[in-house]
Amino acid sequence: MAVTDSLSRAATVLATVLLLSFGSVAASHIEDQAEQFFRSGHTNNWAVLVCTSRFWFNYRHVANTLSVYRSVKRLGIPDSHIVLMLADDMACNPRNPKPATVFSHKNMELNVYGDDVEVDYRSYEVTVENFLRVLTGRIPPSTPRSKRLLSDDRSNILIYMTGHGGNGFLKFQDSEEITNIELADAFEQMWQKRRCYHFSFSYNELLFIIDTCQGASMYERFYSPNIMALASSQVGEDSLSHQPDPAIGVHLMDRYTFYVLEFLEEINPASQTNMNDLFQVCPKSLCVSTPGHRTDLFQRDPKNVLITDFFGSVRKVEITTETIKLQQDSEIMESSYKEDQMDEKLMEPLKYAEQLPVAQIIHQKPKLKDWHPPGGFILGLWALIIMVFFKTYGIKHMKFIF
Amino acid sequence: MAAAGAAATHLEVARGKRAALFFAAVAIVLGLPLWWKTTETYRASLPYSQISGLNALQLRLMVPVTVVFTRESVPLDDQEKLPFTVVHEREIPLKYKMKIKCRFQKAYRRALDHEEEALSSGSVQEAEAMLDEPQEQAEGSLTVYVISEHSSLLPQFCPPFGSMMESSPIPEEKQVQLSWEYRLPLFFDPQEPLTSLTPVSVGYEITFSLLNPDPKSHDVYWDIEGAVRRYVQPFLNALGAAGNFSVDSQILYYAMLGVNPRFDSASSSYYLDMHSLPHVINPVESRLGSSAASLYPVLNFLLYVPELAHSPLYIQDKDGAPVATNAFHSPRWGGIMVYNVDSKTYNASVLPVRVEVDMVRVMEVFLAQLRLLFGIAQPQLPPKCLLSGPTSEGLMTWELDRLLWARSVENLATATTTLTSLAQLLGKISNIVIKDDVASEVYKAVAAVQKSAEELASGHLASAFVASQEAVTSSELAFFDPSLLHLLYFPDDQKFAIYIPLFLPMAVPILLSLVKIFLETRKSWRKPEKTD
């Protein structure tokens, strides 16, 4: 094992050296290094917001995620760049006394559900496998664009996760877990793809925020560069919820996210607040747990990192100053215009009923289901009954059956 | 009796020892390797050595150049020297302090008859037309026509179809070489950092959208189908070597820009200044439906007809002057143009007013933006060289050549790094499964990279580009195959938890009996020593 390790390490070093000397147009370390120390070299922003808990009493986790979603949208990241995963539907839950709303503040001050929420992964689609597939890009080809994280090596990604967790794991849907090693490996795979520069599912810088019990254990195992992590509590501590609402009957938010949100409400797309202020949010007196953060993997100093580098979106825009000369072809334009007019008159509007074979659908015969042998439980039960009978009365009673 | 009994038990004990030894032998020699082999992750063989060899691949680009001399441009005694070939190698520095070796294979020859005729014609256009027809220029090749300085085709200029005209009194080797030095970097000077250009992909989706926020006042009609057929399709056909393009269009009503324009009383018009432009795109983007269009990168071109309350609307640059084109673009996304309705059309005060969009003006801007998004910009011209304007298609062949060269190199770099990353990842994370089809994709990618490098070195640009695209597609398919996630994380403590209940009950008696046998044999060795 050690031999292969050292061999692979040597191969990695050699490969890196050869790659740098290869005459390709790879990353511009030499020129931009000075710039990178002061500015983030990112050109677009992505956000992956995950709520992993289901059931009505975990209302607060959905409210957490939706609040972060709202802030991130307000600061400029468009829906096409946000992957929102909610494990359960609280707004349309039958136990919700105020349907179509998710409140994040007591007395129903703030409805974070709104009109334009775009949930990409909902309900049972939020699984560890899907989450890892989104991060590493190993998605089946039939997945639509809105469900993909199409980041490239100049994307800053914000990953926010909330739910129930423990030392080294995070619980998904009350049935499976993601461990901190899996997460670290996923980030390493994203980092490995960094040296290519088109849709390559990698990242420039990554901010990882987790609001669960013992959240700090989730970022302990990261080993890829350019990751900054924040957690709501240390190992051995529980993250607590903020306030219950008597009208709705559940706790509405978690403390850490509540204070983070208060902090974010004061940020606008042009503000210069940096990460050190975010680290100070929710001290132990307010949060009861001790929030933690990890910056050793991050290249820049946190005080130079703007909040809007991760929560907002930068869109590079250039004025178009040149045009090309096209030859006008007025004759063709006029004739095609006339053609279109005539086409419009001739076309009859299609009727809906004629487009669908309604008659066929209504009068469908029920499909014959294939016969399956009785299930294991029934068989087992009968076997048990027969066994008991013969044990009690002896095998000679079989003749009464046949 | 007792001795017989003792001998019998001795036999029994010996048999027992042999049995225990045999069990242990079977378990260790057969069982352990069998278990190891059946539980290792399946990895089809990959060409690791070839992949690491790709890193050391030296890219060589070859440009076949033909220099044609007309009769008047060359004195007779020098004409004897023609035709001959000279090979000239040069390292072209790209950005980021990287270099590519470029090899110019120059074949000097005399002009053929039809070329003489063409070059002695009166005007440039006629010369171009006559030179263009008989020759089918291969992509990536260059032809230089040397004409005498008394020719009527001067002043010098660079015609659009991959050929150049130059005049020199005496075609000395030195002079011609000198002119190469500053002429050919035209082709290898990427002015834009490559990350802000449209990403390389097999296909692209171009969407034209008309935004009409005020249908009560403006009844906008645009002949987009005709414009696409007439102006956009020829351009895309010319650019066809770079990928498959599909075009669609839509009209959106009541779509506002996210920014309120300000009123400028001096010109009694509304304006959007440069700093508010980045915020214009995000609110509109969600309504464009670009995510539903296709999996290829989408380029959106928006034509915005401002509402009556905010007409006319101009875009101001950083100096406060209105932009001539009234348009701006965002790299990797697309462009937006604001189309102001002519105030004369409001004279008849019946609303809604019919607005016919002047598609020529619009398409001039959109096609210019499309060129910029692909990185086809005006190059820095060397001295004594004039550039003739683009053809009716909007794209010159040498611009296309340049794009293909840059993209081939980029594709090769991408494919190489993907394959190298995959190899490194497999070394680092030992639980990744490599199925046979993934392995075949890797082999295909490696072969394609090698083929593309060969084709570039021999100067066949079109096939090199196709091979490089194949390399990228195969390497991406291999790296992002969904099956690679299969057995990703299998931690050691879980492995122990699974195997201990199976192996421990079996292993303990075997080990204990082995220990006992060993101790007894050691005792029996020592005993004879003691008695002696």
Contacts between the chains, C-beta under 8 A, distances in Angstrom:
chain1	res1	chain2	res2	distance
A	4	B	427	7.7
A	8	B	424	7.7
A	8	B	427	4.0
A	8	B	428	7.1
A	11	B	52	6.9
A	11	B	424	7.9
A	11	B	427	7.1
A	12	B	424	5.9
A	12	B	427	7.6
A	14	B	52	7.4
A	15	B	52	6.0
A	15	B	55	5.8
A	15	B	420	5.7
A	15	B	423	7.9
A	15	B	424	6.9
A	18	B	52	7.6
A	18	B	55	4.0
A	18	B	56	5.4
A	19	B	55	5.3
A	19	B	416	7.8
A	19	B	417	7.1
A	19	B	420	6.8
A	22	B	55	5.7
A	22	B	56	7.2
A	22	B	57	7.1
A	22	B	413	7.7
A	22	B	416	7.4
A	23	B	58	6.7
A	23	B	59	5.2
A	23	B	94	7.9
A	23	B	98	5.4
A	23	B	99	5.6
A	23	B	100	5.0
A	23	B	101	7.4
A	24	B	59	7.3
A	24	B	98	6.6
A	24	B	409	6.7
A	24	B	412	7.0
A	24	B	413	3.6
A	24	B	416	7.2
A	25	B	94	5.9
A	25	B	95	7.0
A	25	B	96	6.4
A	25	B	98	6.1
A	25	B	190	7.4
A	25	B	194	6.0
A	25	B	409	6.3
A	25	B	410	6.2
A	25	B	413	6.1
A	26	B	96	7.4
A	26	B	98	7.5
A	26	B	413	6.0
A	26	B	417	7.3
A	27	B	96	7.9
A	28	B	95	7.1
A	28	B	96	4.3
A	28	B	193	7.3
A	30	B	96	6.7
A	30	B	97	5.8
A	31	B	95	8.0
A	31	B	96	6.3
A	31	B	97	7.8
A	43	B	195	6.6
A	43	B	196	6.8
A	43	B	331	7.7
A	43	B	332	7.7
A	44	B	332	7.8
A	76	B	279	7.3
A	76	B	282	6.0
A	78	B	282	4.7
A	78	B	285	5.1
A	78	B	286	6.3
A	79	B	285	8.0
A	79	B	286	5.2
A	80	B	285	6.3
A	80	B	286	7.2
A	80	B	290	7.3
A	80	B	291	5.5
A	116	B	286	7.5
A	118	B	286	7.9
A	129	B	485	7.0
A	132	B	485	6.2
A	132	B	488	7.2
A	133	B	482	6.9
A	133	B	485	6.3
A	136	B	480	7.9
A	136	B	485	6.8
A	137	B	480	5.1
A	138	B	480	5.3
A	138	B	481	6.6
A	138	B	482	4.8
A	138	B	483	8.0
A	138	B	484	5.7
A	138	B	485	5.0
A	139	B	480	7.7
A	139	B	482	6.7
A	140	B	482	5.3
A	141	B	295	7.8
A	144	B	291	7.0
A	144	B	292	7.3
A	145	B	291	4.2
A	145	B	292	7.5
A	145	B	295	6.5
A	146	B	291	4.9
A	152	B	195	7.7
A	152	B	199	7.4
A	153	B	195	7.7
A	154	B	195	5.4
A	179	B	489	6.8
A	179	B	491	7.1
A	181	B	489	6.3
A	181	B	491	6.5
A	182	B	488	6.9
A	182	B	489	4.5
A	185	B	429	5.9
A	185	B	488	6.9
A	185	B	489	6.6
A	188	B	425	7.9
A	188	B	428	7.2
A	188	B	429	7.7
A	189	B	425	6.3
A	189	B	429	8.0
A	192	B	421	4.4
A	192	B	424	6.4
A	192	B	425	5.5
A	193	B	418	7.3
A	193	B	421	5.9
A	193	B	479	7.3
A	195	B	417	4.3
A	195	B	421	7.1
A	196	B	413	7.7
A	196	B	414	4.5
A	196	B	417	5.2
A	196	B	418	6.0
A	197	B	194	6.6
A	197	B	195	5.2
A	197	B	199	7.6
A	197	B	414	7.5
A	198	B	199	3.3
A	198	B	200	5.7
A	198	B	201	7.0
A	198	B	414	7.0
A	199	B	199	6.1
A	199	B	201	7.8
A	199	B	297	7.5
A	200	B	414	8.0
A	201	B	480	7.4
A	269	B	279	7.5
A	313	B	282	7.0
A	314	B	278	7.2
A	315	B	278	4.1
A	315	B	279	7.9
A	315	B	281	5.8
A	315	B	282	7.1
A	315	B	330	5.8
A	315	B	333	7.6
A	316	B	196	6.8
A	316	B	278	7.5
A	316	B	330	6.3
A	316	B	331	5.7
A	317	B	274	7.7
A	317	B	277	4.6
A	317	B	278	5.0
A	317	B	281	7.7
A	317	B	328	5.5
A	317	B	329	7.4
A	317	B	330	5.0
A	318	B	328	6.4
A	318	B	329	5.9
A	318	B	330	7.4
A	318	B	331	7.3
A	318	B	372	7.7
A	319	B	274	7.0
A	319	B	315	6.9
A	319	B	317	5.2
A	319	B	323	5.3
A	319	B	325	8.0
A	319	B	327	7.7
A	319	B	328	5.0
A	320	B	323	7.5
A	320	B	325	5.0
A	320	B	327	4.4
A	320	B	328	5.8
A	320	B	329	5.4
A	320	B	335	6.4
A	320	B	337	7.9
A	320	B	365	6.3
A	320	B	368	6.3
A	320	B	369	5.4
A	320	B	372	7.0
A	321	B	323	7.2
A	321	B	324	7.3
A	321	B	325	6.9
A	322	B	325	7.9
A	322	B	368	5.4
A	322	B	372	7.8
A	322	B	378	7.3
A	323	B	325	5.8
A	323	B	364	4.4
A	323	B	365	5.5
A	323	B	368	4.7
A	324	B	364	5.7
A	324	B	367	5.6
A	324	B	368	5.0
A	324	B	371	7.2
A	324	B	390	5.8
A	324	B	394	5.1
A	325	B	364	6.9
A	325	B	389	6.3
A	325	B	390	7.4
A	326	B	231	5.6
A	326	B	360	5.5
A	326	B	363	6.0
A	326	B	364	5.2
A	326	B	367	7.3
A	326	B	392	7.6
A	326	B	394	7.2
A	327	B	392	5.7
A	328	B	360	5.0
A	329	B	230	5.8
A	332	B	226	6.8
A	332	B	230	6.2
A	333	B	223	6.1
A	333	B	226	5.6
A	333	B	230	7.5
A	333	B	359	7.1
A	336	B	223	6.4
A	336	B	225	7.2
A	336	B	226	4.2
A	336	B	229	7.9
A	337	B	223	6.0
A	337	B	226	7.5
A	340	B	223	7.5
A	340	B	225	7.6
